[in-house]
Amino acid sequence: MSVIENEKVMGDENATENTGRKRFREDIKKLLVIVLFLALLVWQFSAMELFFKKSITDFETDIILKNIALFGVVNVILTALFHRMKPAFLITYVLTLIIGVANYFVISFRGYGIVFMDIYAIKTATTVAGGYKYGVDIYFIAGVISCIAGIAVCLAMPGKTRKYINLRDICGSVIALLSVSVFIVWINTSSAFFNNVSSLSWDHSIGISDYGYILYFVANAGEAGVDEPEGYSVEKVDAILSQYDEKEADSVESHKKTPNIIMIMNESFSDLRVLGDYKTNREVMPFFDSLKKNVVKGYVESSVYGGYTANSEFEFLTGCTKAFLPGNPYLQYMDDYLPSVISNIKEQGGYGKAVAIHPYNPSGYNRNRVYPLLSFDKFLSIDDFKNPILVRDYISDKSDYEKIIEQYEKKDKDSSLCLFNVTMQNHNPYDNTSYKFKEPVDITDFQTSSQVSQYLSLIKMSDDALKELVCYFKKVNEPTIIVLFGDHQPHLPDSFYQELFGKTPLQFDQNDIMKKYLVPFVIWANYDIGEEYIERTSINYLSSILLNKAGLKMSNYNRYLLDLYKDIPSISATGFYDKSGKLHKISETSGKYAKKLREYEMIQYNYIFDKDNRLDKYY
C-alpha cells in the first residue's frame, strides 16, 4: 500500500473515530438533558409540597410519579412551544412559588388549600382574606428558598444556539405535543390514573395531604361539572313527585294569621362539645341549652367545614344536597329563577316583601345577584347598618338581630314577616388580639390556643344575642317562629383536636371527620309547636321541617324530602346516615338506600339543571 493510500485510510479511521466521539457526546448530552428535566420536575413537586408542610418522602411511589407526571405535562407543553427548557421551567417555577405561597396563607385561616372550585369565589375570598393576620414558619421559608433556587438553576442554563424555527425542533415539538395529548386523553377517559382521588372531597385537607396538591387539584377539577344522572328522565321525576299531591285534609292551615318566619344562619355557630368533653370557666351556650318549650332542636350535618358559607345557605333555601353537587351553586349554577323556601312562603298569602340580611359586602358569593332569583324582594347588607356594634372587625350578632327587629316593626301590620339572615360576627380568623371580651371563655382542663378561647367567647356573645331576640318575640302578639342554625364548624388549631381526640385531623378516620360537620339548630316559636329533639339531620331537610312545624302548606318536593328524611335522616357531601344511625358513602351503588339516592339525584337534576323541563308545579 502506498504512503498516500495509507494516510487516506488513517484519515478515514480518524474521521470515523471523531464522528463516533461526537455522537457519543451528543448522546450523553441528550441523556443529561433528560436527567435534568426529570430532576427539575421532582424538585418542583418537592418545593410545592413544602408549602403544605409535607416532604416528598411522605408519599407512596405511585403518588409521587403521578404528581411528577402532571408537572411534566405543563413543562413538556411549554418546552415544545419555546423549543427550550429554560423559559419553560422559569415560568413553571415562578408559578410554583406563587401557587405555593397562596396556598400556605389560605391554609392558615381555612385549614385546607386552594381547590378548583375556589376559582369561582376569588372575589369573595380576596375580600375576606384582607382581615387576616399572617405569619410564616420554617416550611414556608424552605418552600420559598427551594423555588428561588430552582429559578436560579433555570437562569444558569445555557441559551439556545440554533434558530427558533428549524425543522428538527418543530418535528420534536409536534411529537411531544402529540404524546402529551394522548396522555391527557387517557387520564380523562380512564379511572386508573386518579384512582378515586376525588372521592376524598369530603375533606380537602386529607385529600391534599394523602395525594399531593397537584394530583388532588386536577382530580377535583374533573368533578366540577354536573352530568345528567344515569337513567334520568322527566317522566321518572314526575312519577316520584306526583305521589305527594296534597290531600284536601292536609291543606288546612294551623293559624288564622300566617306566622312571622325568621330564618337565621349564624356564621361558624357550632357546639364544640360534639367533638369531645372539655370544661370552661363559664357556660358557652346557656340560653340555647335552656330552650325547652315550643322548641325543636338538635344537630344538622353541614356539607362544608371552615368555609364555603353559601353552600349551606343554598342547601337550606332549596332543599338540595351537596352530595350530588360539586362546586359552589351561587357562583356556578344560579343564572335564572329557582323555586325556594322563600317563594313557597310567599305563595302562602299574607306575607309582605321577603327580606334577606347579611351584614357584609353584598357582592360576596354573588348574593346581590342570586337573592332576587330565589324570590327575595329586598337585600340589606353592610351599607344598611348605621353605627353598629362591632366585634373585632365584623358587625355583631346583637346589631344584626336589632336589624331583624327593625324590619319586623317596619312591616305592614296586616302582613307577616319573611326574613332570612346570614350573620357575620363569628367569621374567622380568631387571632385578633386587640379586641377585649367582657366575658372571655377559657378552657380550664387543658392548655389550648388563644384562638379556641376567642372562638368560644364569640359563641357566648351569639348566645346572648339570641336570648335578646327570643325575649323580644316572646312579648309580641303575632305568631312568630325562629329557626337558627350554624353554617359550619370553625377551623381551629390542630392542638385542640389533639387534646380531644388524641390525634390530629390528618389522622382522623371518617367517623372522626363526621363530627367536624355537625352544627346545632333550634326552631323556636312563641306559640305551641310541641317539643322535639333531633339527634342528627342535615341542612337540606331543615327548611321542610320548618314549614311543617310552622303549619304552612308544603310543595310536593317538601313532602318528598320529609318522606326521604324518615329513611335517610342525614345526607351531605360527606356521606349519609340511615335511620339506624349507620354511616354510608354517597357512592353506594347497591342496597336498599341506593335507589333512594338515585331518585333524589334525579329530582335535584330536574330542579336545578333541566330548566326547559323543570316540573315547577312540584317545587
C-alpha positions as CSV (number, residue, x, y, z in Angstrom):
1,M,0.0,0.0,0.0
2,S,1.4,3.4,-0.9
3,V,2.0,6.1,1.5
4,I,-0.8,8.1,0.1
5,E,-3.3,5.3,0.4
6,N,-2.1,4.6,4.0
7,E,-2.7,8.2,5.0
8,K,-6.1,8.1,3.5
9,V,-7.1,5.0,5.4
10,M,-5.8,6.5,8.6
11,G,-7.7,9.7,7.9
12,D,-10.9,7.8,7.3
13,E,-10.3,5.9,10.6
14,N,-9.8,9.2,12.5
15,A,-12.9,10.7,10.9
16,T,-14.9,7.7,11.9
17,E,-13.5,7.8,15.4
18,N,-14.2,11.6,15.7
19,T,-17.7,11.1,14.4
20,G,-18.2,8.3,17.0
21,R,-17.0,10.5,19.8
22,K,-19.2,13.3,18.6
23,R,-22.2,11.1,18.6
24,F,-21.3,9.7,22.0
25,R,-21.0,13.3,23.4
26,E,-24.4,14.1,21.8
27,D,-25.9,11.0,23.3
28,I,-24.5,11.9,26.7
29,K,-25.8,15.5,26.3
30,K,-29.3,14.2,25.5
31,L,-29.2,11.9,28.4
32,L,-28.1,14.7,30.7
33,V,-30.9,16.9,29.4
34,I,-33.5,14.2,30.1
35,V,-32.0,13.7,33.6
36,L,-32.1,17.5,34.3
37,F,-35.7,17.6,33.0
38,L,-36.8,14.9,35.4
39,A,-34.7,16.3,38.3
40,L,-36.4,19.7,37.9
41,L,-39.8,18.0,37.9
42,V,-39.0,16.2,41.1
43,W,-37.7,19.4,42.6
44,Q,-40.8,21.3,41.6
45,F,-43.1,18.7,43.3
46,S,-40.9,18.7,46.4
47,A,-40.9,22.5,46.6
48,M,-44.7,22.7,46.2
49,E,-45.3,20.2,49.0
50,L,-43.2,22.2,51.4
51,F,-45.9,24.9,51.5
52,F,-48.2,22.1,52.7
53,K,-45.7,21.0,55.3
54,K,-45.0,17.8,53.5
55,S,-41.9,16.1,52.3
56,I,-41.7,14.1,49.1
57,T,-40.8,11.1,51.2
58,D,-44.2,11.2,52.8
59,F,-45.9,9.9,49.7
60,E,-46.1,6.5,48.1
61,T,-44.1,6.0,44.9
62,D,-47.1,5.8,42.6
63,I,-48.4,9.1,44.0
64,I,-45.0,10.8,43.5
65,L,-44.9,9.6,39.9
66,K,-48.5,10.8,39.2
67,N,-47.7,14.3,40.6
68,I,-44.5,14.5,38.7
69,A,-46.3,13.4,35.5
70,L,-48.8,16.3,35.9
71,F,-45.9,18.8,36.4
72,G,-44.3,17.2,33.4
73,V,-47.4,17.8,31.2
74,V,-47.2,21.5,31.7
75,N,-43.4,21.7,31.2
76,V,-43.5,19.5,28.1
77,I,-46.1,21.7,26.5
78,L,-44.1,24.9,27.3
79,T,-40.8,23.3,26.2
80,A,-42.5,22.3,22.9
81,L,-43.8,25.9,22.4
82,F,-40.5,27.6,23.2
83,H,-38.3,24.7,21.8
84,R,-36.3,25.2,25.0
85,M,-36.4,24.1,28.6
86,K,-35.1,27.3,30.1
87,P,-38.1,29.6,29.6
88,A,-40.5,26.7,30.2
89,F,-39.1,25.9,33.7
90,L,-38.7,29.5,34.6
91,I,-42.4,30.0,34.0
92,T,-43.4,26.9,36.0
93,Y,-41.1,27.6,38.9
94,V,-42.5,31.1,39.3
95,L,-46.0,29.7,39.2
96,T,-45.0,27.0,41.7
97,L,-43.8,29.8,44.0
98,I,-47.0,31.9,43.6
99,I,-49.3,29.0,44.0
100,G,-47.4,27.6,47.0
101,V,-47.4,31.0,48.8
102,A,-51.1,31.5,48.1
103,N,-51.9,28.0,49.4
104,Y,-49.8,28.5,52.6
105,F,-51.8,31.6,53.6
106,V,-55.2,30.1,52.7
107,I,-54.4,27.0,54.8
108,S,-53.6,29.3,57.7
109,F,-57.1,30.6,58.0
110,R,-59.2,27.9,56.4
111,G,-57.5,24.6,57.2
112,Y,-57.0,23.4,53.6
113,G,-55.5,24.6,50.4
114,I,-57.0,26.1,47.2
115,V,-59.2,23.7,45.3
116,F,-60.6,24.1,41.8
117,M,-63.9,25.5,42.9
118,D,-62.2,28.4,44.7
119,I,-61.6,29.9,41.2
120,Y,-65.3,30.8,41.2
121,A,-65.0,32.5,44.6
122,I,-61.9,34.6,44.1
123,K,-63.6,37.9,44.6
124,T,-65.2,36.8,47.8
125,A,-62.0,35.2,49.1
126,T,-59.9,38.2,48.5
127,T,-62.3,40.5,50.3
128,V,-62.4,38.3,53.4
129,A,-58.7,37.5,53.3
130,G,-57.9,41.1,53.9
131,G,-59.0,40.8,57.5
132,Y,-56.4,38.1,58.4
133,K,-53.0,38.4,60.1
134,Y,-50.4,36.1,58.6
135,G,-47.2,34.5,59.9
136,V,-44.6,32.2,58.4
137,D,-42.7,29.2,59.6
138,I,-39.8,27.0,58.5
139,Y,-41.8,25.2,55.9
140,F,-42.8,28.5,54.2
141,I,-39.2,29.7,54.2
142,A,-38.0,26.3,52.9
143,G,-40.6,26.4,50.1
144,V,-39.7,29.9,49.0
145,I,-35.9,29.2,49.1
146,S,-36.5,25.9,47.1
147,C,-38.4,27.7,44.4
148,I,-35.9,30.6,44.2
149,A,-33.1,28.1,43.9
150,G,-34.9,26.3,41.1
151,I,-35.4,29.7,39.3
152,A,-31.6,30.3,39.7
153,V,-30.8,26.9,38.2
154,C,-33.1,27.8,35.2
155,L,-31.4,31.1,34.8
156,A,-28.0,29.4,34.7
157,M,-29.0,27.1,31.9
158,P,-27.2,27.9,28.6
159,G,-29.2,29.8,25.9
160,K,-30.3,28.3,22.6
161,T,-27.7,28.4,19.9
162,R,-29.9,27.3,17.0
163,K,-32.6,29.4,15.3
164,Y,-36.0,29.3,16.9
165,I,-37.6,27.9,13.7
166,N,-35.9,24.8,12.4
167,L,-37.2,21.6,11.1
168,R,-35.7,19.3,13.7
169,D,-37.1,21.3,16.7
170,I,-40.5,21.7,15.0
171,C,-40.7,17.9,14.5
172,G,-39.6,17.3,18.1
173,S,-42.3,19.7,19.4
174,V,-45.0,18.1,17.3
175,I,-44.1,14.7,18.7
176,A,-44.0,16.0,22.2
177,L,-47.4,17.7,21.9
178,L,-49.0,14.6,20.4
179,S,-47.6,12.5,23.2
180,V,-49.0,14.9,25.8
181,S,-52.4,14.9,24.1
182,V,-52.6,11.1,24.2
183,F,-51.7,11.2,27.9
184,I,-54.3,13.9,28.6
185,V,-57.0,11.9,26.8
186,W,-56.0,8.8,28.7
187,I,-56.3,10.3,32.1
188,N,-59.7,11.8,31.2
189,T,-61.1,8.6,29.9
190,S,-59.6,6.1,32.3
191,S,-60.1,5.8,36.0
192,A,-56.7,4.3,36.6
193,F,-54.7,7.5,36.9
194,F,-56.8,9.3,39.5
195,N,-58.0,6.1,41.2
196,N,-60.7,7.6,43.4
197,V,-58.6,10.6,44.4
198,S,-61.6,13.0,44.0
199,S,-63.8,10.8,46.2
200,L,-61.9,12.3,49.2
201,S,-63.6,15.7,48.6
202,W,-65.4,15.3,51.9
203,D,-62.2,16.6,53.5
204,H,-59.8,18.6,51.2
205,S,-57.0,18.7,53.8
206,I,-56.8,14.9,53.9
207,G,-57.1,14.6,50.2
208,I,-54.2,17.1,49.6
209,S,-52.1,15.5,52.3
210,D,-52.5,12.0,51.0
211,Y,-52.3,12.6,47.3
212,G,-50.2,15.7,46.8
213,Y,-51.6,19.1,45.9
214,I,-51.4,19.0,42.1
215,L,-52.8,15.5,41.7
216,Y,-55.7,16.3,44.1
217,F,-56.4,19.7,42.5
218,V,-56.6,18.2,39.0
219,A,-58.7,15.3,40.2
220,N,-61.3,17.6,41.8
221,A,-61.3,19.8,38.7
222,G,-62.6,16.8,36.9
223,E,-65.6,16.8,39.3
224,A,-66.6,20.3,38.6
225,G,-69.4,19.6,36.1
226,V,-72.8,18.0,36.7
227,D,-73.8,15.3,34.3
228,E,-77.3,14.0,33.7
229,P,-77.8,11.2,36.2
230,E,-77.8,7.7,34.8
231,G,-81.4,6.6,34.0
232,Y,-82.7,10.2,34.3
233,S,-86.0,11.2,32.7
234,V,-88.6,13.9,33.3
235,E,-91.2,11.1,33.4
236,K,-89.4,9.3,36.3
237,V,-89.2,12.5,38.3
238,D,-92.9,13.2,37.6
239,A,-93.8,9.7,38.8
240,I,-91.9,10.2,42.0
241,L,-93.2,13.6,42.9
242,S,-96.8,13.1,41.8
243,Q,-97.2,10.6,44.7
244,Y,-97.0,13.6,47.0
245,D,-100.0,15.5,45.7
246,E,-101.6,17.3,48.6
247,K,-104.8,15.8,50.0
248,E,-107.6,18.2,50.9
249,A,-107.4,17.4,54.6
250,D,-103.7,18.4,54.6
251,S,-104.3,21.8,53.3
252,V,-105.9,23.2,56.5
253,E,-103.7,26.0,58.0
254,S,-102.9,25.9,61.6
255,H,-103.3,29.7,62.2
256,K,-105.7,32.4,61.3
257,K,-102.7,34.6,60.7
258,T,-99.6,33.3,59.0
259,P,-96.7,33.3,61.4
260,N,-93.7,35.6,61.0
261,I,-90.9,33.4,59.7
262,I,-87.3,34.4,60.8
263,M,-84.5,32.2,59.4
264,I,-81.0,32.8,60.7
265,M,-77.9,31.0,59.5
266,N,-75.3,32.0,62.1
267,E,-71.7,32.2,60.8
268,S,-69.5,29.4,62.2
269,F,-72.0,28.8,65.0
270,S,-71.3,25.4,66.4
271,D,-71.3,23.4,69.6
272,L,-67.7,22.0,70.0
273,R,-69.0,19.6,72.7
274,V,-69.9,17.2,69.8
275,L,-66.1,16.7,69.3
276,G,-65.4,15.7,72.9
277,D,-65.6,16.7,76.6
278,Y,-63.9,19.8,77.9
279,K,-64.5,22.2,80.7
280,T,-64.7,26.0,80.6
281,N,-64.7,28.8,83.1
282,R,-68.2,29.8,82.1
283,E,-71.1,28.3,80.1
284,V,-70.8,28.9,76.4
285,M,-74.4,28.4,75.3
286,P,-76.5,28.7,78.4
287,F,-79.6,30.2,76.8
288,F,-79.5,27.9,73.8
289,D,-79.3,24.9,76.2
290,S,-82.2,26.2,78.3
291,L,-84.7,26.4,75.4
292,K,-87.1,23.6,76.1
293,K,-90.8,24.8,75.5
294,N,-92.2,25.1,72.0
295,V,-88.8,24.1,70.6
296,V,-87.4,21.6,68.1
297,K,-83.7,21.4,68.4
298,G,-80.7,19.1,67.8
299,Y,-77.9,18.9,65.2
300,V,-77.7,19.2,61.5
301,E,-75.0,17.9,59.2
302,S,-73.2,20.5,57.1
303,S,-71.5,19.7,53.8
304,V,-68.7,22.2,54.5
305,Y,-66.1,22.8,57.1
306,G,-64.2,26.1,57.9
307,G,-65.7,28.0,54.9
308,Y,-68.0,27.9,51.9
309,T,-70.9,29.5,53.9
310,A,-73.0,29.9,50.7
311,N,-73.2,26.2,50.2
312,S,-75.0,25.7,53.5
313,E,-77.2,28.6,52.6
314,F,-78.1,27.0,49.2
315,E,-78.9,23.7,50.9
316,F,-81.3,25.4,53.3
317,L,-83.1,27.6,50.8
318,T,-83.5,25.0,48.1
319,G,-83.6,21.6,49.9
320,C,-80.8,20.4,47.6
321,T,-77.9,18.4,48.9
322,K,-74.3,19.0,48.1
323,A,-73.9,15.2,47.9
324,F,-74.7,15.4,44.2
325,L,-73.5,18.9,43.5
326,P,-69.8,19.8,43.3
327,G,-68.6,23.4,43.5
328,N,-70.5,26.5,44.7
329,P,-74.1,26.8,43.3
330,Y,-74.3,30.6,43.9
331,L,-71.2,31.1,41.7
332,Q,-71.7,28.4,39.1
333,Y,-75.3,27.3,38.6
334,M,-77.5,30.3,39.6
335,D,-78.3,32.2,36.4
336,D,-82.2,32.1,36.4
337,Y,-85.2,31.9,38.7
338,L,-85.2,28.9,41.1
339,P,-88.1,27.9,43.4
340,S,-87.1,28.1,47.0
341,V,-88.4,28.0,50.5
342,I,-88.8,31.8,50.1
343,S,-91.1,31.5,47.0
344,N,-93.0,28.8,48.9
345,I,-93.6,31.0,51.9
346,K,-94.6,34.0,49.8
347,E,-97.2,31.9,47.9
348,Q,-99.0,31.2,51.2
349,G,-100.5,34.6,51.1
350,G,-100.3,37.1,54.0
351,Y,-96.6,37.8,53.6
352,G,-95.1,41.1,52.6
353,K,-91.7,41.6,50.9
354,A,-89.2,38.8,51.6
355,V,-86.1,40.3,53.2
356,A,-82.5,39.0,53.2
357,I,-79.9,40.4,55.6
358,H,-76.2,39.9,55.5
359,P,-74.1,42.5,57.4
360,Y,-71.2,42.3,55.0
361,N,-70.4,43.1,51.3
362,P,-73.4,42.4,49.2
363,S,-71.4,41.0,46.3
364,G,-70.0,38.2,48.4
365,Y,-70.8,34.8,46.7
366,N,-72.9,36.9,44.2
367,R,-75.6,37.3,46.8
368,N,-76.8,40.6,45.3
369,R,-77.4,38.8,42.0
370,V,-78.6,35.4,43.4
371,Y,-81.1,36.6,46.1
372,P,-83.7,38.0,43.6
373,L,-83.5,34.7,41.7
374,L,-84.5,33.0,44.9
375,S,-87.6,35.3,45.3
376,F,-86.2,37.8,47.8
377,D,-87.6,41.3,47.4
378,K,-85.1,43.2,49.5
379,F,-81.5,42.7,50.5
380,L,-79.9,44.6,53.4
381,S,-76.1,44.5,53.5
382,I,-73.3,46.2,55.4
383,D,-74.3,49.5,53.8
384,D,-77.7,49.4,55.6
385,F,-76.2,49.3,59.1
386,K,-75.6,52.7,60.7
387,N,-73.2,52.8,63.7
388,P,-73.5,49.1,64.5
389,I,-71.7,47.5,67.4
390,L,-68.6,45.8,66.0
391,V,-67.0,42.6,67.5
392,R,-63.4,42.5,66.2
393,D,-63.9,43.8,62.6
394,Y,-67.4,42.4,62.0
395,I,-70.9,43.6,62.7
396,S,-72.1,41.9,65.9
397,D,-75.0,39.5,66.2
398,K,-76.6,41.9,68.6
399,S,-76.7,44.7,66.0
400,D,-77.7,42.1,63.3
401,Y,-80.7,40.9,65.3
402,E,-81.7,44.5,66.1
403,K,-81.9,44.9,62.3
404,I,-84.3,42.0,62.3
405,I,-86.5,43.6,64.9
406,E,-86.4,46.8,63.0
407,Q,-87.7,45.0,59.9
408,Y,-90.5,43.5,61.9
409,E,-91.5,46.8,63.4
410,K,-91.5,48.5,59.9
411,K,-93.6,45.9,58.2
412,D,-97.3,46.3,57.4
413,K,-99.3,45.2,60.4
414,D,-101.6,43.2,58.2
415,S,-98.8,41.2,56.7
416,S,-96.3,38.7,58.2
417,L,-92.6,38.9,58.0
418,C,-90.5,36.5,55.9
419,L,-86.8,37.1,56.6
420,F,-83.6,35.2,56.1
421,N,-80.4,36.4,57.8
422,V,-76.8,35.3,57.4
423,T,-74.7,36.7,60.3
424,M,-71.0,37.7,60.3
425,Q,-69.8,38.1,63.9
426,N,-68.2,34.7,64.3
427,H,-66.2,34.7,61.0
428,N,-62.6,33.6,61.3
429,P,-59.8,34.4,61.9
430,Y,-59.8,34.0,65.7
431,D,-56.4,35.6,66.3
432,N,-57.5,39.2,66.9
433,T,-55.5,40.3,70.0
434,S,-56.8,43.9,70.0
435,Y,-60.4,43.1,70.8
436,K,-61.2,42.5,74.5
437,F,-64.1,40.4,75.5
438,K,-66.1,41.4,78.6
439,E,-66.8,37.7,79.4
440,P,-64.0,35.7,77.9
441,V,-64.4,31.9,77.8
442,D,-61.4,29.8,78.5
443,I,-60.9,26.0,78.6
444,T,-59.8,25.0,82.1
445,D,-58.9,21.3,81.9
446,F,-56.1,21.6,79.3
447,Q,-53.9,24.2,77.6
448,T,-55.0,25.3,74.2
449,S,-54.6,28.1,71.7
450,S,-55.9,31.5,72.3
451,Q,-57.8,31.1,69.1
452,V,-60.1,28.5,70.7
453,S,-60.8,30.8,73.6
454,Q,-61.6,33.6,71.2
455,Y,-64.0,31.4,69.3
456,L,-65.8,30.2,72.4
457,S,-66.1,33.8,73.6
458,L,-67.8,34.7,70.3
459,I,-70.3,31.9,70.6
460,K,-71.1,33.1,74.1
461,M,-71.9,36.5,72.6
462,S,-74.1,34.8,69.9
463,D,-76.0,33.0,72.7
464,D,-76.5,36.3,74.5
465,A,-77.8,38.0,71.3
466,L,-80.2,35.0,70.6
467,K,-81.6,35.5,74.1
468,E,-82.4,39.1,73.4
469,L,-84.1,38.2,70.1
470,V,-86.2,35.5,71.6
471,C,-87.2,37.5,74.6
472,Y,-88.4,40.3,72.3
473,F,-90.6,38.0,70.2
474,K,-91.9,36.3,73.3
475,K,-93.7,39.5,74.0
476,V,-95.2,40.2,70.6
477,N,-98.8,39.2,69.9
478,E,-98.3,37.9,66.4
479,P,-97.3,34.2,66.0
480,T,-93.6,34.1,65.3
481,I,-91.3,31.2,64.5
482,I,-87.5,31.4,64.5
483,V,-85.0,28.9,63.1
484,L,-81.3,29.3,63.8
485,F,-78.5,27.0,62.7
486,G,-74.8,27.2,62.1
487,D,-73.3,27.0,58.6
488,H,-70.2,25.1,59.5
489,Q,-67.7,24.5,62.3
490,P,-64.7,26.7,62.6
491,H,-61.2,25.7,61.6
492,L,-59.1,25.6,64.8
493,P,-55.5,24.7,65.5
494,D,-54.6,21.0,65.3
495,S,-53.5,21.1,69.0
496,F,-57.2,21.5,70.1
497,Y,-58.2,18.4,68.2
498,Q,-55.2,16.5,69.5
499,E,-56.4,17.2,73.1
500,L,-59.9,16.0,72.3
501,F,-59.2,13.0,70.0
502,G,-55.7,12.1,70.9
503,K,-54.7,12.6,67.3
504,T,-54.5,15.4,64.7
505,P,-57.1,15.9,61.9
506,L,-54.8,14.3,59.4
507,Q,-55.1,11.1,61.4
508,F,-58.9,11.1,61.6
509,D,-61.0,8.3,60.1
510,Q,-64.3,9.2,58.5
511,N,-66.3,8.7,61.8
512,D,-64.0,11.3,63.4
513,I,-64.3,13.6,60.5
514,M,-68.1,13.5,60.5
515,K,-68.1,15.1,64.0
516,K,-66.5,18.2,62.4
517,Y,-69.5,18.7,60.2
518,L,-72.2,18.7,63.0
519,V,-73.7,22.1,63.9
520,P,-76.6,22.9,66.2
521,F,-80.0,24.1,65.2
522,V,-83.1,25.3,67.0
523,I,-86.7,26.0,65.9
524,W,-88.5,28.2,68.5
525,A,-91.9,29.6,68.4
526,N,-93.9,32.0,70.7
527,Y,-96.9,29.6,70.4
528,D,-97.4,25.8,70.7
529,I,-95.4,23.8,68.2
530,G,-94.6,21.0,70.6
531,E,-91.2,19.8,71.6
532,E,-88.8,17.5,69.8
533,Y,-85.1,16.6,69.9
534,I,-83.5,15.5,66.6
535,E,-80.1,13.9,67.2
536,R,-78.9,14.2,63.6
537,T,-80.4,15.5,60.4
538,S,-78.9,17.7,57.6
539,I,-79.3,21.2,56.4
540,N,-81.2,20.2,53.2
541,Y,-84.1,18.9,55.2
542,L,-84.3,21.9,57.7
543,S,-86.5,24.2,55.7
544,S,-89.0,21.5,55.1
545,I,-89.0,20.7,58.8
546,L,-89.5,24.4,59.5
547,L,-92.5,24.6,57.1
548,N,-94.1,21.6,58.7
549,K,-93.7,23.0,62.2
550,A,-95.0,26.4,61.1
551,G,-98.1,24.7,59.8
552,L,-97.6,26.1,56.3
553,K,-98.5,24.5,53.1
554,M,-95.7,22.4,51.5
555,S,-94.9,21.6,47.9
556,N,-94.7,18.0,46.7
557,Y,-91.0,18.5,46.9
558,N,-91.1,19.4,50.6
559,R,-93.3,16.4,51.3
560,Y,-90.9,14.2,49.4
561,L,-88.0,15.4,51.4
562,L,-89.8,14.8,54.7
563,D,-90.6,11.3,53.5
564,L,-86.9,10.7,52.5
565,Y,-85.9,12.1,55.9
566,K,-87.5,9.1,57.6
567,D,-85.2,6.6,55.9
568,I,-82.1,8.8,55.3
569,P,-82.3,11.3,58.2
570,S,-79.0,13.0,57.2
571,I,-77.3,13.4,53.9
572,S,-74.4,15.7,52.9
573,A,-71.3,15.8,50.8
574,T,-69.5,13.8,53.5
575,G,-71.8,10.8,53.5
576,F,-75.3,9.8,54.7
577,Y,-76.7,8.1,57.8
578,D,-79.6,5.7,57.7
579,K,-82.4,5.6,60.3
580,S,-80.4,3.1,62.4
581,G,-77.5,5.6,62.6
582,K,-75.2,3.7,60.3
583,L,-72.8,5.8,58.2
584,H,-72.8,5.2,54.4
585,K,-70.8,6.5,51.5
586,I,-72.6,8.6,48.9
587,S,-71.1,6.5,46.2
588,E,-73.0,3.4,47.4
589,T,-74.5,1.7,44.4
590,S,-76.3,-1.3,45.9
591,G,-78.5,-2.0,48.9
592,K,-81.9,-0.6,49.9
593,Y,-80.7,3.1,50.0
594,A,-79.0,3.2,46.6
595,K,-82.4,3.6,44.7
596,K,-83.5,6.4,47.0
597,L,-80.2,8.2,46.5
598,R,-80.6,8.0,42.7
599,E,-84.2,9.2,42.9
600,Y,-83.1,12.2,44.9
601,E,-80.3,12.9,42.5
602,M,-82.7,12.8,39.5
603,I,-85.1,15.2,41.2
604,Q,-82.3,17.6,42.1
605,Y,-81.1,17.5,38.5
606,N,-84.6,18.3,37.2
607,Y,-84.9,21.1,39.8
608,I,-81.6,22.8,39.1
609,F,-80.4,21.9,35.6
610,D,-83.2,20.7,33.4
611,K,-84.7,24.2,33.1
612,D,-86.7,23.5,29.9
613,N,-88.4,20.5,31.5
614,R,-88.4,21.5,35.2
615,L,-91.6,20.4,36.9
616,D,-92.3,23.7,38.6
617,K,-95.7,22.6,39.9
618,Y,-93.9,20.2,42.3
619,Y,-91.4,22.7,43.7
